[in-house]
Amino acid sequence: MRSTTARRRVLAFALTTVAVTAGTVACSSADPATGPAGTTYTIWDPYPQYDGSSDWVKLLNKCGTDAGVTITRTGYDTTDLTNKVLLAAQQANAPDVLIVDNPVISTLAEAGVLASSDDTKLDTTAISANLLGAGQSGGKTYGIPIGANTLALYYNKAVLKAAGVDIASVTDWNSLTAALAKVKAAGKKGITFSAIGTEEGSFQFLPWYWGSGANLTKLDSPQAVAAVSLWTDWVKQGYAPNSVINNTQTTSWQEFATGEYAFAENGTWQLGNAKKAGFEYGIIPVPGVDGGTAAAPTGGEFVSVPVQKDTARYTTTQKLVSCLASTDNSLATVTALNYIAPTEAVQAKQVAANAELQVWVAAVKAAKGRTGDNLGTDYPKISQQLWTAVQAALSGSKTPQAALTDAQTAAAAATK
């Protein structure tokens, strides 16, 4: 067990760390909401866009009512939320329930901020193991995923038809590249994605990186070089635009929405926009180098329980978390957030209601947490070097091999 002094050191360090985020919704100002009279329990979440009249806040209050307590809820911007809870933990004033972006879990756990499921007695048996992995650190589990989003390839049916491309033929990297060549020859644009020099760029690159067979502990492996070379060659051949180096996931989507592109890598959160695009589209998983579905990174939040001096509070907190994760409530929540549920039972309900979600369920089942493979708080340091390498290769300032060799050296030094 980590000593109090050690936890303080980690917490002090964590307070200076910028949280890694991707694929989450954040904006607006905090809006508190309260439930019935009684003992007060506090919930913090990263959904400031939902006010007291929203179904989300009504659900929080209902869970409080069912547990016989009053809920005081505050919604924060994602990055602000991380900083707030670190400061609150330092002051022994953390909320009872914290809903936070999944890569932040390991940072908070290692800082001694979160109670594990051993302490809270949360039942995690129904949660898909690959999704639960994003909330694990040091062999313990810290909370449960409220839902997951991930990445896949949207495609424009008309563009592919005009280029003579059968989407069923796109099964691996070679067949995808061949399809892009046909699209370019037909006078249209190939594929757009986000390669911006932030965590967003790493998030978008990871399906290709993991799809090559590469591991984040060895950034300069032949497999990693192949993944960076794939993107670099697409830009050189004109299959992807030069704009990808600065694209966010939003601007990349805007390019696809023009109707000129055959493919766009993006997430579940764009489903609503896809329906408004004005052209027929489809979705396929990101393919692995030799076929199959590549592992994409999981986005989405975990419902976690910060450490409390009064451990008797955990009994009621467990009821609140279990309420949020129940099958009926989970379905309502993931539907509102455009997430895929963390349990197979609710995933089946989602697909029954909307068959289009089947491809996303498959993608989520193949996905993995960015802090998995026991990377924990090392992940942000490695990710920074990865996106730096991708940027260097795409800009032409370094070859893929040189960029990744430098990245591995820097990552190894940063994670000693």
N, C-alpha and C positions, 0 to 999 in steps of 0.2 A: 504493500500500500504506500502511496506517495505521502511524504511527510507534509505537515502544514507549511513549513518553511519552503519546501520545494514547490508546493502548490502556489504559494504567494509569488515565487519567482516566475513560474509559468504564467500566472495571471497577469503579472506586471508586464511580461513580454507580450502576452496576447493583446493587451490594451493598446499596443503600438502597431498591431498587425491589421492590415486591411482584409476584411473577410472576402473569400472567394465566392462569387455568385454567378449564376447563369440560369436563364430560362425562368426567372421569377417575375412577378408583376409587382411594381412598386411605384408609388407616387402619392400625392395629396397629403393631408395632415391627419394627425391622430384624432380618433373619435371615440371617447369612452362610452360604455353602455353598462347599465346595471340591471340586475335581475331582482328577484324577490328579497324580502328582508331576511336577515339571518347572518350567520358568520360569513365574512367576505373572503372570497378566493380570487386571486388576480391572474388574468391571462394576457399575455403579450403575443401579438402575431404580426406578420409582415404584409398585412392586407389593409392598409390605411384607406384604400378606395371603397371599402365597405363600411357604411355608417350603421347607426342603430336600427334603421328600417330594413336592412338587408337580411336575406335568409341566413347568411353566415352568422351574424350577431344574434339573430333569433335562435339559432341552433345552440350557440354558446350559452345563452340564457336558459334555454330548455334543459340543457345538461346540468346547469346549476340548480334549477328547480327540482329536477329528478334526484339530485344529490342532497337537497335540502339546504343549499347555501346561496348566497348572493354572489354574482359574478361582476367583477370590475375589469373591463377589457380595454386595452389600448392597442391601436394599430400603428406600427412604425414602418418607415422605409427600411428595406432589408439591411443595408449597411449600417444605418443608424441603430437598428435593433440590436445588432451584434455588440456594438460599442456600449449601448445602454445596459445590456444584461451583464456585461463584464464589469462595468462600474457598480451596478446594483449588487452583484455577488461580492465585490470587494467591500461593500458597505453592509453586507449581510441583510440585503433588502431585495432579494431576487423574487420574481413572480412565482406563483405556484405552478403554472403551466406556461411553457414557452414553445412557440411554434416558429421554427427557424430553418433556413436553407440547409440542405443536408451536408454540404461540405464543411459547414461551421461546427458540426457536432463534435468532431475529433478535437478541434481547438478548444471548445468549451469543456469537453470531458477531461482533456489533459491538464486544463487549468483548474480542475477540481470544482467546476461550476455545476455539473449535472449529476444527478443521482442515477445509478444504473437500475436496470429492471430487477436486479437482485434485491435492491432496497425498496423499490416501489411495488414489486410483485405484479408488474404488468405482464399479461399473457401475450407473447409474440408468436405463438405456434402457427397461427394462420397466415402470417405475413410471408410473402415470397422471400426466399433466402437471399437472392441477389440484391433485392431492394433493402432488406434489413442490414446488409453489409455496410451500407453507407453510414449507418448509425452505430457501428461497432468500433471499439478501440481497446487495445490491451486485453482482448478476449472477453470483454463485457459489452452489453447492449444498452444504448442510451436512448430510449424512446422508440417510437414506431412511425413509419412514414404515413403521412396523411394522404398521399397519392404520389404519382410519379409522372413526369413528362420526359421525353427523350427526342431523338432525331430520326428522320427518315428522309426519303427523296420524294418530293412532289414532282409530278410530270404533267406537261401540257399535251393532251391527247392529239390536238390538231397539229401541233408542230411535229410530233413524232410521225403521225400519219403522212404528212406532206414529205417527210424525209425518208419514208419507206422503212421505218423502224417498228418492229413488233416488240412491245414492251416485255413480252414473255422471253425474248432472247437476251434480255439484260440480266445476267445472273452473276457476273464477276467483274473484276476490273477491266479485263481485256474487252469483254463484250460491251461494257459501258463506254469505254473509250472509242470503240468502233461506232457505237451509236452517236456519240458526239461528233465524230468525223462526218457521218452522213448528214447530220443536222446542219453543220457548218457548210457542207457542200450544197445543201438545199437553200442556203441564204439566210438561215436563222441562227440564233445564238444557242450555245450548248448548255452550260451549267453555271449557276451562281451559288456562292456560299460566303460565309464570313470568315476572314482570316485576319481580322484586326488584332493588333498587338496588345491584347488583354485576355483575361480568362475566357471571354466569349469566343476568341479565336481558338484557344485550346479545346474548348467544349466542342466546337464544330470539327476540329481536326481529329479528335480522339477516335471516332468510329473508323476512320481510315488507318490511324495508327494501330489501334487494337486489331482491326481487320487484317492487318499485315502479319499479325502474330508477334508484334513488338511488345515489350514490357517497359513500363515507365522507369524501372531501375537501370535500364541500359539504353539511353537515348541515342547512342551512335551505332546500334546494331544494324546489320544488313536489312532487316525487315523495316526498321524505322526509316532508313535511307530510301527504301523503295516507296514508302508512304509519302514522304516529302517530295520525292521525285515525281510521283503521280500528279500531285497538285501543280508542281512547277512546270511539268511538261504540258499540262492542260493550258496553262497561261501562255506558254511559249507558242503552242500550236493555235492559239486563238479560240480554244474550246471553252475557256473561262475568261471573263473580262479582267483587265488590270485593276479594276475597282475593288476586287475581292480583298486586296491588302488593307483597305480602309473600311470595308463593309462591316456593319453590325448585322445582327440577324434581322433587324428591321429593314435596313436599307437593302440588304440582299433580297428580302421578300418583295420589296417595292420594285426591284428589277424584274423579278419573276412575274409580278402582277401586270407588267406591261404586255404580257402575252407573247413576247419575243423569244423567251427562253424555253428550252426543252425540259430542263431539270432545275430544281432548287433544293438544297439541303436546308431543312428547317424542322420545326417542332410541332407538337400537338397544339400548341397555343395559336397556331395560324389557321386552324380548321375553320373558324368563323370567317376569316378574311378570304380563305380559299373559296368558300361558297359565294362570296361577293365578287370574285375576280372577273366573272363574265365569260369564262371559257371552261370547257370540260377538263377536269383534272383527274389524276389518279395518284396513288401513293404506293411505293415499294420500300422495303427495308434497305438500308445501306448495305451493299454486298461486300463480302470479304474478298480478299485477293483471289482466291480460288473458288469462290462461291459460298453459299450459305449466308446467314445474316451476321453482319459484323456486330460486335458488342458496342453499343453506343452508351455515352455517359447518362446517368440518371440525374434529372433535375427534380425539383419539388422539395417540400418541407417535411421535417420530422416534428411530431408532437413529443416534446421532452419535458422532463421534470427537474427543475433546478434544485440544488441541495437546500434543505430547510433545517434550521436549528431545531425546530419542533418537528421531529420525525412522525409524530402522530398525525400530522396533516396529510401524510402520504396516502392514508386510507381513503380519504375523500378525493384527493387528487387522482388516485387510480380510477375512481368511479367516473370522474370527469373525462379522463383520457379514453377510457373504455367506451363511454357514451359517444365521443367524437368518432371512434373507430368502428362502432357497431355497423352491421351490414346496411341497414336502412339509411343511417346518417352518412355513412361513407359514400353511398351511391349519390346522394344529394350533393355532397361536398365536391366530389371529383367531377360531377357533371357541371357544376357551377364554375369550377376552375379549369376546365378542359384538361383534366388529368386522367391517367389510367389508375384504377384502384390497386392497392397493394396486396389484395387477396384474390385468389382465383374465383371465389364465389361471387364477388362483386364484379369482377371482370366479365364473367359470364352474363351477368345482368346488363352490363354496358353494351356488350356485343348484341344481345337479344334486342335491345332498344335501338341500336344503331350499328348495322353490319359494317359500316365504314371503319369502325374502331378496331376491327379484327387485326389489321396490319399493325396498329399501334400496340395492341396487346402482345403481339409476337415480338415487336421491337423491344418492349419493356421487359419481356421475359428473357431476352438475350442481353439486356443492358447490365451495366455494372457501375458501382459507385466510384467516384473519382478518388476518394481517399481509401479505397479498398486495397487489397494486397499488402495490408499492414503499413501503408504509407502515412496515414494519419496527418499530422501537421507538416510532414515533409512534402505533401502534395503541392501546396502553393509554390514552394521553392522550385520544384521540378517543373511545374506547369509554366512558370515564368520563363524558364530557359527553353522550354519547348516552343512557346509562341514566338520567342525571340528568334529561334532557329528557323521557324517557318517563314517569318517575315524576311529574314536575311536571304533565304533561298528564293522566295518569290520576287524580291526586289532585284535579284541578280548580283548582290554584293558578295555572296558566298555560294559555293556549290552546296548541294544538300549534304554531302559527306562532311565538308569542312564546317558547315553550320552546326551539324549535330555533334561533331567531335568537340567543338567549343562548348556546346550546350552541356554535354556530359561532364566535361571538366568542371564547369561552373556549378552544375547541380551537385556533383560529388562533394565539392568544397562547401557548398551551402548546407548540406544535409549531414555533415560529419557529426 
